[in-house]
Amino acid sequence: MIETAVIMAAGLGRRFGAKTEKIPKAFIEVSGKSMIVRSIETLISCGIKRIIIGTGYKKECFEGLKEQYPQIECCFSENYAKTNSMYTLYNMQDIIGGDDFYLLESDLVFEKKAITSLMKNKHENIMLITQVMKFQDQYYVEYDEKGNLKDCSTDKTTIQPNGELVGIHKLNNKFYKLMCEEYSKIINEKPELGYEYQLLFMSQHVMPLFVLKEDDLLWYEIDDEADLVYAEKNIMTKMEG
């Protein structure tokens, strides 16, 4: 049983403007509770014992969570302003150690099923997707006849999409270590690479990544004020109602 979760939370959250001048995006409240606290409490309810947060901008906010949640460990990336999510994940190798883990983005709201569906699935490396949910900034995913990741893009006209990326995954340690090994070859060339593109490279060239589609999953990625309004009106009312 996997008992570790990794949350990537180093970003600046510029699209929220003034809201993120004093706090990281993950601390923005959605229906009265911050996204990061929602994620932490859901993970703990699923039996997660270690929650490793990759931090950058306003790292002290995440460090402060340790007082309430002893499961939390933080890994600071001092180059957060000049890098992206794959660099954050790469920077966490020592603290992750030999653990298999669930990988999450920090700007999500989601129901418990997002984690339990990955727990129950027999595949060791999984990308979770749903039918297209977002009204903007969708990240489309295509899988092959075996259900493995074939392609992904923000432009659905360039692929034959089967759904939309949620931003929650299950990875075994072998896959993760190979992922970091491959990224080390291009880290100087692509410090701002998004982790999803490295996942795609892995599935295409190194080791298959299974795509699990959960069409009735309640979730949302919140990148700006418009997303926040939409999520509170259309997602949270169902999750909490």
N, C-alpha and C positions, 0 to 999 in steps of 0.2 A: 504493500500500500504506500502510495506517495504521501509524504507528510510535509513537503516543502512547497512554498509558492514564492515566485519572484515577481515583483511589481516594478516596472520601469517608470520612473517618476522624476527624471532629471531635467525635463524641458522647461522652457521659459513661459510658455502659455501666452504669448504675445497677443493672440487674437481676442483675448478677453479684456484687453486694454487695462483700465484702472482697477478692475477686480483683482488682477494679479500683481499689483505693485507691492503689496505687502505679504501676500500668501501665494504658494504654488497653485497651479490650476486644480490639482487633486483635492485641495481644501475648499473649493467652492461648494456651497451647499445646494443640494437638489432636494426639494421638498423637506427642508429643515435639517438635513444631515449631509455632511461632506461626502464626496465620492470616495475618498480614501478610507474613511471610517466604515462606510457601507461595504467596501470590498473586504476590509480586514475582518469585520464581523461575520460576513458570509463565509469566508475562508475558514475561520475558526469553527463555525457551526458545521463545516464539512469535515472536521477532524485534522485540519492543518496545524502542525506544531511549530514550524519555522516559516516566518514571513520575511523575506529579504527584499528590502526596498533599495533600488538604485537611485540615488539622489544626486542633485546638482543645485539648481536654483532654490534658494531659501531652504537649504538642507536642515537647518535647525528646527523647522516646523515638523519634519518627519522624525527627527531625533526625539522631539518632545513626546511623540506618541508612545515611546517605550515605557513611560511611567504607567500608562494605562494598559498597555498590551505587551507583556514580557516576551511574547512570541517574535517580536520585531527585532530585526538586525538591519543596519543601514550600511550601504557601500557608496561612498562619495566619489563622484567623477569630477575632478577639478577642471577638466576640459569641456564641461557640459555646454558652454555657450558656443563652441565651435564644432560640436559633434552632434550625433543623432542617436537613435535608439539602439542600433547595432553596436555602437561603441560603448554605450552604457552597459549592454548585456555582456560584451567582451570584457569589460572592466571588472565584472563580478565573478570571474573564474575562481579566484582564491577562496572567497567566502562561500560560494556554492559548493565547492569541493566535489565530492563524488555523488551528490544527490541527484535523483530524478526530480522533476518539479513541474508545477503548473506555472505558465508564463502569462502575465496579465499586463495590459496597459493601465495607466493610473486614472484615466479620464472616462471611466465607464460606470454605468449603473447596470446591474444585471441580477436576475433571479438565481437562486441556489442551483437550479437545474443546469445552469451553464457549467458548473463545476462537477456536479454529480453525473452528468451525461458523459463527461470525459473519464471520470473514475470507473464507470461501469463498462466502458468500451475496451475491447481486448487489445486494440492497437496501442503500441507504446509511444508513438509520435503522432500527434493529431493537431490539425488546425480546425478550429470551430468556425462554422459559417451558418448563416440563415438566409432566408429569402431577403431580398433587398428591403431594408427597413428605413434607412436614412433618406431625408429629402435633399441632402447635399453631402458632398465629400465622400461619396461611396467608394469603397475599395473592392472591386469585383474579383471573384475567384472562379477559376475553371479547373475541374478535375477530370482525370482520364477514366477509361472503362473499368479500371481496378479501384477507383475512388481515391487515387493519389493526386496530389497537387501537380497540375500541368502548367498553369499560367495564372497571372494575376495582373491587374492594371486598374488605374483610376479612370481609364477610358474604355467603356464597355464595347465600343465598336472595334477594338483591336483584338478581342478574344471572344469566346463563346461562354459567357458567364453562367455558372450554376448557382451563384448566390453572392453574398456579401460577407467580408471579413468581420468578425466580432472583435477580435483583439484578445482572445483567450486561447491558450494552447496547452498541450501536454507534451513534454519532451523528456526522453531518457538521457542519462548522462553521456552515453556514447555519442548520440546525435549532437548534443550540445558541444562536446569537446571537438568533434569534427567540424562543427559549424564555426567555432572560434579559430580552429587551425586554418581553415580556408580563408576566414576573414583576415587573419594576420598577414596574408599574402597581399592584400589590397588596402590595408588599413590606412597607410599614408596617402594612397591615391583617393580613397573614398571614406574620409572620416565622418561624413554626413549621410552615410547610407542608412536607410530605414531597415530594421530587422526583418521585415516581411520580404524584402528583396533577397536577403541572404537565405531565408527559409526556402524561397523559390529556387535559388541556385542549388541548394542542398537536394531538394526533391528532384530536380532535373538532372543533376550530375553526380550526386554522392550517395544519398540514401532516401528512399521514398518517404514522403510525409502524407499520411492519410488525412482526408478531408471529411469531417463529420458535419452533416447538415441537420440542424434542428430548426425546422420552420416555425414552430410555435413558441420559440424562446422569447421572453421579454427581456430586452436589453437596449442600451443606447450609448453611443460614444458622444461626449459633449465637448465640442471644440470652441464654441463661442456663445454669445447671448441668444442667438436664434435657436441653437441646439438646446440650450437650457430651457427656454420657453416651451419648445416642442416636447421635450422629454417630460417635463412636469405635467403638461396637459394630456399627453397621449400615452406615456409609458408608466409613469409613477402612479397614476390613478388606477391602473390595472394591477400593478405589482403590489400596491398597498391597500387596494380596495377589496 
